[in-house]
Amino acid sequence: PTLLAHGTPAQRDRFLPAVARGEEIWCQGYSEPGAGSDLAAVRTTAVRDPGDPTGAYRVTGQKIWTSHAHEADWCFVLARTEPGSHRHRGLSFLLVPMDQPDGRIEVRPIRQLTGTSEFNEVFFDGARAHPGHLVGGEGNGWRVAMDLLAAERGVSTLAQQIGFEEELGEVVRQWARTPSAARDPLLRDRLVRQWAELRTMRWNALRTLGGSDPAAPSVAKLLWGGWHQRLGELAMAVRGAAGTVGPEEWSEQRPYRLDALQRMFLFSRADTVYGGSDEIQRTIIAERVLGLPREARGQ
Ligand SMILES: Cc1cc2nc3c(=O)[nH]c(=O)nc-3n(C[C@H](O)[C@H](O)[C@H](O)COP(=O)(O)OP(=O)(O)OC[C@H]3O[C@@H](n4cnc5c(N)ncnc54)[C@H](O)[C@@H]3O)c2cc1C
């Protein structure tokens, strides 16, 4: 959606077919150790290299929590192209290839609660980005980055909801196979509620398609983050005590052997954080929908 909205025809031609065919994997280089909810505090820099024949950018800095960086072909990086610029001014949105000569990009996996490592620390040390891969023009990165987040929180979740539907189906199957759970009217009530809320989320995500309601993506994010977390809790409630035990014997070599529902439960702890935390979404809704006074932000 971001390249459709802000990309040049050449960028769309180069990147979108491979995205549609699932041939190139992307990761998101936004968060930094000092810039999470407060994304405008980004410190990674991208400066034009006068010695480079194409005038390429050199990207230097550290990103963190970068999902799938270890397997990605490209990273979209929010970086400061105007030295000394402040907050959201002077930022640019650059498409950076992950395959670079040794040492220019280092990816260090971070081990998660699930025992797996979906996200990483990423260190850029003069990584090269072609000037033709700047999206939205120099200094306009904030606008591009915000539009991307709106898509991530809203319309992109339409695809994610197919996965939610499958997970809910698996929880229902578990419930039907577990006699003590199947007899429990409270669990039945929670299952029906999850089912109904999933329908509501779908209609809400469809509302974001037009892109005219600035708060709709934040409402969508609040809905699906909490919904998925509750689904994880429900899956464990259906399992009962068996949910605390792994499907296979524990061993030193494979300490975390979890089945799909246990993994879902543990991973869903992060649903109210990534893509912008619940607190941040509530602030956006308070300011843009309810018209409450703006929060004082860092200078
Ligand atoms: C599983 C996972 C995958 C991720 N993948 C990516 C990725 O691919 N790329 C990427 O760039 N980032 C990624 N992130 C990072 C994610 O975007 C950040 O974790 C998130 O924006 C919160 O930032 P933070 O972790 O720095 O927490 P902080 O911003 O330090 O927030 C800590 C707590 O304080 C609260 N808080 C902060 N500021 C305010 C405020 N003004 N008002 C009220 N409460 C506030 C937050 O809500 C939160 O509860 C991922 C995170 C997770 C958990």
Ligand as a Chemical Component Dictionary entry (heavy atoms), coordinates in Angstrom:
data_LIG
# 
_chem_comp.id                   LIG 
_chem_comp.type                 NON-POLYMER 
_chem_comp.pdbx_formal_charge   0 
_chem_comp.three_letter_code    LIG 
# 
loop_
_chem_comp_atom.comp_id 
_chem_comp_atom.atom_id 
_chem_comp_atom.alt_atom_id 
_chem_comp_atom.type_symbol 
_chem_comp_atom.charge 
_chem_comp_atom.model_Cartn_x 
_chem_comp_atom.model_Cartn_y 
_chem_comp_atom.model_Cartn_z 
_chem_comp_atom.pdbx_ordinal 
LIG C1  C1  C 0 6.822  -8.987 18.383 1  
LIG C2  C2  C 0 7.291  -7.613 18.015 2  
LIG C3  C3  C 0 7.664  -7.364 16.697 3  
LIG C4  C4  C 0 8.123  -6.085 16.335 4  
LIG N1  N1  N 0 8.536  -5.874 15.054 5  
LIG C5  C5  C 0 9.026  -4.665 14.694 6  
LIG C6  C6  C 0 9.538  -4.450 13.371 7  
LIG O1  O1  O 0 9.522  -5.342 12.524 8  
LIG N2  N2  N 0 10.070 -3.242 13.088 9  
LIG C7  C7  C 0 10.095 -2.224 13.976 10 
LIG O2  O2  O 0 10.560 -1.154 13.619 11 
LIG N3  N3  N 0 9.639  -2.398 15.252 12 
LIG C8  C8  C 0 9.109  -3.607 15.618 13 
LIG N4  N4  N 0 8.646  -3.800 16.902 14 
LIG C9  C9  C 0 8.779  -2.728 17.867 15 
LIG C10 C10 C 0 7.461  -2.077 18.259 16 
LIG O3  O3  O 0 6.988  -1.230 17.232 17 
LIG C11 C11 C 0 7.714  -1.332 19.568 18 
LIG O4  O4  O 0 7.966  -2.309 20.564 19 
LIG C12 C12 C 0 6.558  -0.462 19.985 20 
LIG O5  O5  O 0 6.375  0.613  19.102 21 
LIG C13 C13 C 0 6.758  0.085  21.422 22 
LIG O6  O6  O 0 7.984  0.706  21.523 23 
LIG P1  P1  P 0 9.031  0.302  22.683 24 
LIG O7  O7  O 0 9.176  -1.205 22.661 25 
LIG O8  O8  O 0 10.247 1.108  22.500 26 
LIG O9  O9  O 0 8.307  0.642  24.033 27 
LIG P2  P2  P 0 8.173  2.123  24.705 28 
LIG O10 O10 O 0 7.864  3.132  23.635 29 
LIG O11 O11 O 0 9.365  2.349  25.563 30 
LIG O12 O12 O 0 6.884  1.884  25.571 31 
LIG C14 C14 C 0 6.915  1.174  26.811 32 
LIG C15 C15 C 0 5.544  1.280  27.451 33 
LIG O13 O13 O 0 5.250  2.669  27.711 34 
LIG C16 C16 C 0 4.039  3.045  27.074 35 
LIG N5  N5  N 0 4.160  4.393  26.534 36 
LIG C17 C17 C 0 5.188  4.918  25.825 37 
LIG N6  N6  N 0 4.940  6.180  25.473 38 
LIG C18 C18 C 0 3.703  6.483  25.956 39 
LIG C19 C19 C 0 2.874  7.637  25.906 40 
LIG N7  N7  N 0 3.270  8.755  25.274 41 
LIG N8  N8  N 0 1.664  7.589  26.524 42 
LIG C20 C20 C 0 1.244  6.463  27.170 43 
LIG N9  N9  N 0 1.995  5.331  27.249 44 
LIG C21 C21 C 0 3.199  5.338  26.646 45 
LIG C22 C22 C 0 3.840  2.054  25.938 46 
LIG O14 O14 O 0 2.479  1.921  25.574 47 
LIG C23 C23 C 0 4.399  0.780  26.540 48 
LIG O15 O15 O 0 3.432  0.149  27.349 49 
LIG C24 C24 C 0 8.174  -5.057 17.301 50 
LIG C25 C25 C 0 7.795  -5.324 18.626 51 
LIG C26 C26 C 0 7.352  -6.570 18.974 52 
LIG C27 C27 C 0 6.956  -6.824 20.406 53 
# 
loop_
_chem_comp_bond.comp_id 
_chem_comp_bond.atom_id_1 
_chem_comp_bond.atom_id_2 
_chem_comp_bond.value_order 
_chem_comp_bond.pdbx_ordinal 
LIG C1  C2  SING 1  
LIG C2  C3  SING 2  
LIG C2  C26 DOUB 3  
LIG C3  C4  DOUB 4  
LIG C4  N1  SING 5  
LIG C4  C24 SING 6  
LIG N1  C5  DOUB 7  
LIG C5  C6  SING 8  
LIG C5  C8  SING 9  
LIG C6  O1  DOUB 10 
LIG C6  N2  SING 11 
LIG N2  C7  SING 12 
LIG C7  O2  DOUB 13 
LIG C7  N3  SING 14 
LIG N3  C8  DOUB 15 
LIG C8  N4  SING 16 
LIG N4  C9  SING 17 
LIG N4  C24 SING 18 
LIG C9  C10 SING 19 
LIG C10 O3  SING 20 
LIG C10 C11 SING 21 
LIG C11 O4  SING 22 
LIG C11 C12 SING 23 
LIG C12 O5  SING 24 
LIG C12 C13 SING 25 
LIG C13 O6  SING 26 
LIG O6  P1  SING 27 
LIG P1  O7  DOUB 28 
LIG P1  O8  SING 29 
LIG P1  O9  SING 30 
LIG O9  P2  SING 31 
LIG P2  O10 DOUB 32 
LIG P2  O11 SING 33 
LIG P2  O12 SING 34 
LIG O12 C14 SING 35 
LIG C14 C15 SING 36 
LIG C15 O13 SING 37 
LIG C15 C23 SING 38 
LIG O13 C16 SING 39 
LIG C16 N5  SING 40 
LIG C16 C22 SING 41 
LIG N5  C17 SING 42 
LIG N5  C21 SING 43 
LIG C17 N6  DOUB 44 
LIG N6  C18 SING 45 
LIG C18 C19 SING 46 
LIG C18 C21 DOUB 47 
LIG C19 N7  SING 48 
LIG C19 N8  DOUB 49 
LIG N8  C20 SING 50 
LIG C20 N9  DOUB 51 
LIG N9  C21 SING 52 
LIG C22 O14 SING 53 
LIG C22 C23 SING 54 
LIG C23 O15 SING 55 
LIG C24 C25 DOUB 56 
LIG C25 C26 SING 57 
LIG C26 C27 SING 58 
# 
